[in-house]
Amino acid sequence: MRHAAEERNNVTRILLTSRSALTPDSQRELWLEFSWADQEYRHAVAQLAAFCEKHEAKTAPRTP
C-alpha cells in the first residue's frame, strides 16, 4: 500500500506542478496515469481494510 501511495503522490505532484506547461495531449496522458495510480491506491486501501476487518474479528476480545 505504501508503494501505491507514493506512486499516486508522485503523479499528483507532477500533474500539479507542470499542468500549465503541458500540451493538452500530455495533460490527458498524465490524467490517465493519475487515474491508474489512484485506482491502484484505492484497491490497496480496500484490501488492507478487508484484512483488518477479518483479523480484528478473530483477535478482538469478547465482551460479556
N, CA, C and O atoms as a printed pandas DataFrame, in Angstrom:
     atom_number atom_name residue_name chain_id  residue_number  x_coord  y_coord  z_coord
0              1         N          MET        A               1    0.831   -1.174    0.000
1              2        CA          MET        A               1    0.000    0.000    0.000
2              3         C          MET        A               1    0.879    1.243    0.000
3              4         O          MET        A               1    0.559    2.240   -0.647
4              5         N          ARG        A               2    1.974    1.177    0.720
5              6        CA          ARG        A               2    2.872    2.328    0.787
6              7         C          ARG        A               2    3.394    2.698   -0.597
7              8         O          ARG        A               2    3.481    3.875   -0.947
8              9         N          HIS        A               3    3.741    1.673   -1.381
9             10        CA          HIS        A               3    4.241    1.922   -2.738
10            11         C          HIS        A               3    3.164    2.585   -3.600
11            12         O          HIS        A               3    3.448    3.523   -4.346
12            13         N          ALA        A               4    1.932    2.094   -3.493
13            14        CA          ALA        A               4    0.831    2.677   -4.264
14            15         C          ALA        A               4    0.595    4.132   -3.861
15            16         O          ALA        A               4    0.325    4.977   -4.715
16            17         N          ALA        A               5    0.696    4.421   -2.582
17            18        CA          ALA        A               5    0.511    5.796   -2.111
18            19         C          ALA        A               5    1.621    6.706   -2.613
19            20         O          ALA        A               5    1.364    7.842   -3.010
20            21         N          GLU        A               6    2.856    6.211   -2.598
21            22        CA          GLU        A               6    3.981    7.011   -3.087
22            23         C          GLU        A               6    3.835    7.305   -4.572
23            24         O          GLU        A               6    4.077    8.427   -5.019
24            25         N          GLU        A               7    3.440    6.295   -5.331
25            26        CA          GLU        A               7    3.268    6.482   -6.770
26            27         C          GLU        A               7    2.156    7.488   -7.060
27            28         O          GLU        A               7    2.303    8.365   -7.911
28            29         N          ARG        A               8    1.053    7.349   -6.346
29            30        CA          ARG        A               8   -0.076    8.277   -6.522
30            31         C          ARG        A               8    0.347    9.698   -6.163
31            32         O          ARG        A               8    0.013   10.639   -6.883
32            33         N          ASN        A               9    1.065    9.864   -5.080
33            34        CA          ASN        A               9    1.515   11.190   -4.662
34            35         C          ASN        A               9    2.500   11.791   -5.660
35            36         O          ASN        A               9    2.454   12.992   -5.925
36            37         N          ASN        A              10    3.386   10.973   -6.212
37            38        CA          ASN        A              10    4.337   11.467   -7.215
38            39         C          ASN        A              10    3.627   11.952   -8.468
39            40         O          ASN        A              10    3.946   13.021   -8.988
40            41         N          VAL        A              11    2.673   11.178   -8.954
41            42        CA          VAL        A              11    1.934   11.581  -10.146
42            43         C          VAL        A              11    1.138   12.850   -9.873
43            44         O          VAL        A              11    1.073   13.736  -10.724
44            45         N          THR        A              12    0.538   12.942   -8.704
45            46        CA          THR        A              12   -0.214   14.149   -8.346
46            47         C          THR        A              12    0.696   15.365   -8.317
47            48         O          THR        A              12    0.339   16.422   -8.837
48            49         N          ARG        A              13    1.859   15.223   -7.718
49            50        CA          ARG        A              13    2.800   16.340   -7.639
50            51         C          ARG        A              13    3.241   16.794   -9.039
51            52         O          ARG        A              13    3.285   17.990   -9.327
52            53         N          ILE        A              14    3.561   15.838   -9.890
53            54        CA          ILE        A              14    3.965   16.167  -11.258
54            55         C          ILE        A              14    2.835   16.874  -11.992
55            56         O          ILE        A              14    3.056   17.870  -12.681
56            57         N          LEU        A              15    1.648   16.361  -11.843
57            58        CA          LEU        A              15    0.487   16.944  -12.511
58            59         C          LEU        A              15    0.252   18.379  -12.059
59            60         O          LEU        A              15    0.042   19.267  -12.885
60            61         N          LEU        A              16    0.287   18.601  -10.767
61            62        CA          LEU        A              16    0.010   19.943  -10.249
62            63         C          LEU        A              16    1.111   20.950  -10.586
63            64         O          LEU        A              16    0.814   22.118  -10.837
64            65         N          THR        A              17    2.351   20.528  -10.595
65            66        CA          THR        A              17    3.443   21.473  -10.850
66            67         C          THR        A              17    3.646   21.767  -12.327
67            68         O          THR        A              17    4.193   22.814  -12.673
68            69         N          SER        A              18    3.216   20.867  -13.204
69            70        CA          SER        A              18    3.507   21.080  -14.616
70            71         C          SER        A              18    2.281   21.224  -15.503
71            72         O          SER        A              18    2.412   21.268  -16.726
72            73         N          ARG        A              19    1.108   21.297  -14.924
73            74        CA          ARG        A              19   -0.097   21.291  -15.764
74            75         C          ARG        A              19   -0.193   22.483  -16.701
75            76         O          ARG        A              19   -0.746   22.350  -17.793
76            77         N          SER        A              20    0.320   23.633  -16.318
77            78        CA          SER        A              20    0.231   24.796  -17.207
78            79         C          SER        A              20    1.237   24.705  -18.351
79            80         O          SER        A              20    1.057   25.372  -19.370
80            81         N          ALA        A              21    2.287   23.900  -18.213
81            82        CA          ALA        A              21    3.316   23.784  -19.241
82            83         C          ALA        A              21    3.060   22.611  -20.194
83            84         O          ALA        A              21    3.757   22.472  -21.200
84            85         N          LEU        A              22    2.089   21.784  -19.896
85            86        CA          LEU        A              22    1.836   20.601  -20.713
86            87         C          LEU        A              22    0.895   20.903  -21.867
87            88         O          LEU        A              22    0.025   21.769  -21.775
88            89         N          THR        A              23    1.085   20.177  -22.945
89            90        CA          THR        A              23    0.140   20.253  -24.056
90            91         C          THR        A              23   -1.130   19.511  -23.642
91            92         O          THR        A              23   -1.096   18.701  -22.716
92            93         N          PRO        A              24   -2.238   19.774  -24.311
93            94        CA          PRO        A              24   -3.474   19.056  -23.966
94            95         C          PRO        A              24   -3.323   17.531  -24.032
95            96         O          PRO        A              24   -3.863   16.821  -23.183
96            97         N          ASP        A              25   -2.592   17.021  -25.034
97            98        CA          ASP        A              25   -2.388   15.566  -25.116
98            99         C          ASP        A              25   -1.578   15.045  -23.928
99           100         O          ASP        A              25   -1.875   13.985  -23.377
100          101         N          SER        A              26   -0.559   15.800  -23.547
101          102        CA          SER        A              26    0.256   15.395  -22.403
102          103         C          SER        A              26   -0.547   15.447  -21.108
103          104         O          SER        A              26   -0.400   14.586  -20.241
104          105         N          GLN        A              27   -1.393   16.459  -20.987
105          106        CA          GLN        A              27   -2.251   16.552  -19.798
106          107         C          GLN        A              27   -3.169   15.339  -19.710
107          108         O          GLN        A              27   -3.357   14.766  -18.637
108          109         N          ARG        A              28   -3.735   14.957  -20.841
109          110        CA          ARG        A              28   -4.640   13.803  -20.858
110          111         C          ARG        A              28   -3.895   12.530  -20.462
111          112         O          ARG        A              28   -4.407   11.729  -19.680
112          113         N          GLU        A              29   -2.705   12.342  -20.991
113          114        CA          GLU        A              29   -1.922   11.155  -20.634
114          115         C          GLU        A              29   -1.565   11.139  -19.151
115          116         O          GLU        A              29   -1.591   10.088  -18.510
116          117         N          LEU        A              30   -1.234   12.304  -18.613
117          118        CA          LEU        A              30   -0.901   12.372  -17.192
118          119         C          LEU        A              30   -2.136   12.115  -16.329
119          120         O          LEU        A              30   -2.038   11.476  -15.282
120          121         N          TRP        A              31   -3.293   12.609  -16.763
121          122        CA          TRP        A              31   -4.533   12.326  -16.037
122          123         C          TRP        A              31   -4.831   10.829  -16.063
123          124         O          TRP        A              31   -5.277   10.262  -15.066
124          125         N          LEU        A              32   -4.584   10.197  -17.203
125          126        CA          LEU        A              32   -4.800    8.746  -17.274
126          127         C          LEU        A              32   -3.858    8.006  -16.328
127          128         O          LEU        A              32   -4.257    7.053  -15.659
128          129         N          GLU        A              33   -2.613    8.452  -16.280
129          130        CA          GLU        A              33   -1.657    7.833  -15.362
130          131         C          GLU        A              33   -2.081    8.045  -13.910
131          132         O          GLU        A              33   -1.980    7.136  -13.086
132          133         N          PHE        A              34   -2.560    9.261  -13.606
133          134        CA          PHE        A              34   -3.042    9.523  -12.256
134          135         C          PHE        A              34   -4.232    8.631  -11.924
135          136         O          PHE        A              34   -4.311    8.071  -10.831
136          137         N          SER        A              35   -5.155    8.504  -12.873
137          138        CA          SER        A              35   -6.335    7.663  -12.633
138          139         C          SER        A              35   -5.932    6.224  -12.336
139          140         O          SER        A              35   -6.490    5.586  -11.443
140          141         N          TRP        A              36   -4.960    5.717  -13.091
141          142        CA          TRP        A              36   -4.481    4.362  -12.868
142          143         C          TRP        A              36   -3.851    4.250  -11.478
143          144         O          TRP        A              36   -4.158    3.325  -10.727
144          145         N          ALA        A              37   -2.968    5.195  -11.140
145          146        CA          ALA        A              37   -2.301    5.162   -9.837
146          147         C          ALA        A              37   -3.321    5.294   -8.710
147          148         O          ALA        A              37   -3.187    4.647   -7.672
148          149         N          ASP        A              38   -4.330    6.124   -8.910
149          150        CA          ASP        A              38   -5.371    6.315   -7.900
150          151         C          ASP        A              38   -6.168    5.024   -7.694
151          152         O          ASP        A              38   -6.484    4.661   -6.561
152          153         N          GLN        A              39   -6.489    4.337   -8.787
153          154        CA          GLN        A              39   -7.216    3.068   -8.671
154          155         C          GLN        A              39   -6.386    2.016   -7.944
155          156         O          GLN        A              39   -6.913    1.261   -7.128
156          157         N          GLU        A              40   -5.092    1.967   -8.238
157          158        CA          GLU        A              40   -4.215    1.024   -7.551
158          159         C          GLU        A              40   -4.168    1.327   -6.045
159          160         O          GLU        A              40   -4.200    0.415   -5.219
160          161         N          TYR        A              41   -4.092    2.602   -5.708
161          162        CA          TYR        A              41   -4.056    3.015   -4.301
162          163         C          TYR        A              41   -5.363    2.651   -3.601
163          164         O          TYR        A              41   -5.350    2.093   -2.504
164          165         N          ARG        A              42   -6.482    2.966   -4.234
165          166        CA          ARG        A              42   -7.785    2.657   -3.632
166          167         C          ARG        A              42   -7.965    1.149   -3.441
167          168         O          ARG        A              42   -8.530    0.710   -2.439
168          169         N          HIS        A              43   -7.491    0.371   -4.391
169          170        CA          HIS        A              43   -7.579   -1.083   -4.273
170          171         C          HIS        A              43   -6.738   -1.572   -3.088
171          172         O          HIS        A              43   -7.173   -2.433   -2.324
172          173         N          ALA        A              44   -5.541   -1.019   -2.945
173          174        CA          ALA        A              44   -4.671   -1.410   -1.829
174          175         C          ALA        A              44   -5.310   -1.044   -0.492
175          176         O          ALA        A              44   -5.226   -1.817    0.463
176          177         N          VAL        A              45   -5.939    0.106   -0.412
177          178        CA          VAL        A              45   -6.615    0.523    0.823
178          179         C          VAL        A              45   -7.775   -0.416    1.130
179          180         O          VAL        A              45   -7.975   -0.806    2.280
180          181         N          ALA        A              46   -8.536   -0.777    0.105
181          182        CA          ALA        A              46   -9.666   -1.691    0.312
182          183         C          ALA        A              46   -9.182   -3.065    0.784
183          184         O          ALA        A              46   -9.801   -3.680    1.652
184          185         N          GLN        A              47   -8.080   -3.540    0.213
185          186        CA          GLN        A              47   -7.523   -4.822    0.646
186          187         C          GLN        A              47   -7.061   -4.757    2.096
187          188         O          GLN        A              47   -7.290   -5.693    2.862
188          189         N          LEU        A              48   -6.420   -3.670    2.473
189          190        CA          LEU        A              48   -5.966   -3.518    3.849
190          191         C          LEU        A              48   -7.152   -3.459    4.804
191          192         O          LEU        A              48   -7.115   -4.067    5.874
192          193         N          ALA        A              49   -8.193   -2.742    4.432
193          194        CA          ALA        A              49   -9.383   -2.652    5.282
194          195         C          ALA        A              49  -10.028   -4.030    5.458
195          196         O          ALA        A              49  -10.436   -4.391    6.562
196          197         N          ALA        A              50  -10.117   -4.793    4.375
197          198        CA          ALA        A              50  -10.693   -6.138    4.464
198          199         C          ALA        A              50   -9.838   -7.036    5.347
199          200         O          ALA        A              50  -10.368   -7.805    6.148
200          201         N          PHE        A              51   -8.528   -6.946    5.208
201          202        CA          PHE        A              51   -7.617   -7.725    6.032
202          203         C          PHE        A              51   -7.807   -7.378    7.508
203          204         O          PHE        A              51   -7.891   -8.267    8.356
204          205         N          CYS        A              52   -7.873   -6.090    7.805
205          206        CA          CYS        A              52   -8.034   -5.656    9.199
206          207         C          CYS        A              52   -9.362   -6.130    9.780
207          208         O          CYS        A              52   -9.415   -6.591   10.920
208          209         N          GLU        A              53  -10.427   -6.018    9.000
209          210        CA          GLU        A              53  -11.733   -6.484    9.474
210          211         C          GLU        A              53  -11.712   -7.976    9.760
211          212         O          GLU        A              53  -12.230   -8.431   10.780
212          213         N          LYS        A              54  -11.118   -8.723    8.863
213          214        CA          LYS        A              54  -11.071  -10.180    9.026
214          215         C          LYS        A              54  -10.287  -10.570   10.277
215          216         O          LYS        A              54  -10.725  -11.426   11.046
216          217         N          HIS        A              55   -9.146   -9.952   10.477
217          218        CA          HIS        A              55   -8.298  -10.328   11.602
218          219         C          HIS        A              55   -8.749   -9.696   12.919
219          220         O          HIS        A              55   -8.486  -10.238   13.993
220          221         N          GLU        A              56   -9.411   -8.578   12.839
221          222        CA          GLU        A              56   -9.930   -7.972   14.060
222          223         C          GLU        A              56  -11.036   -8.842   14.647
223          224         O          GLU        A              56  -11.127   -9.002   15.865
224          225         N          ALA        A              57  -11.859   -9.391   13.798
225          226        CA          ALA        A              57  -12.951  -10.248   14.273
226          227         C          ALA        A              57  -12.410  -11.488   14.965
227          228         O          ALA        A              57  -13.035  -12.001   15.893
228          229         N          LYS        A              58  -11.255  -11.974   14.525
229          230        CA          LYS        A              58  -10.667  -13.180   15.127
230          231         C          LYS        A              58   -9.907  -12.883   16.406
231          232         O          LYS        A              58   -9.805  -13.739   17.284
232          233         N          THR        A              59   -9.372  -11.675   16.518
233          234        CA          THR        A              59   -8.499  -11.379   17.660
234          235         C          THR        A              59   -9.125  -10.433   18.684
235          236         O          THR        A              59   -8.551  -10.221   19.752
236          237         N          ALA        A              60  -10.256   -9.879   18.389
237          238        CA          ALA        A              60  -10.886   -8.937   19.335
238          239         C          ALA        A              60  -11.346   -9.692   20.579
239          240         O          ALA        A              60  -11.904  -10.785   20.484
240          241         N          PRO        A              61  -11.107   -9.102   21.737
241          242        CA          PRO        A              61  -11.582   -9.752   22.973
242          243         C          PRO        A              61  -13.101   -9.756   23.028
243          244         O          PRO        A              61  -13.755   -8.812   22.586
244          245         N          ARG        A              62  -13.640  -10.810   23.566
245          246        CA          ARG        A              62  -15.092  -10.906   23.694
246          247         C          ARG        A              62  -15.553  -10.170   24.928
247          248         O          ARG        A              62  -14.949  -10.277   25.996
248          249         N          THR        A              63  -16.619   -9.428   24.775
249          250        CA          THR        A              63  -17.180   -8.716   25.928
250          251         C          THR        A              63  -18.469   -9.397   26.339
251          252         O          THR        A              63  -19.249   -9.839   25.496
252          253         N          PRO        A              64  -18.683   -9.478   27.632
253          254        CA          PRO        A              64  -19.897  -10.176   28.108
254          255         C          PRO        A              64  -21.159   -9.412   27.809
255          256         O          PRO        A              64  -22.252   -9.869   28.147
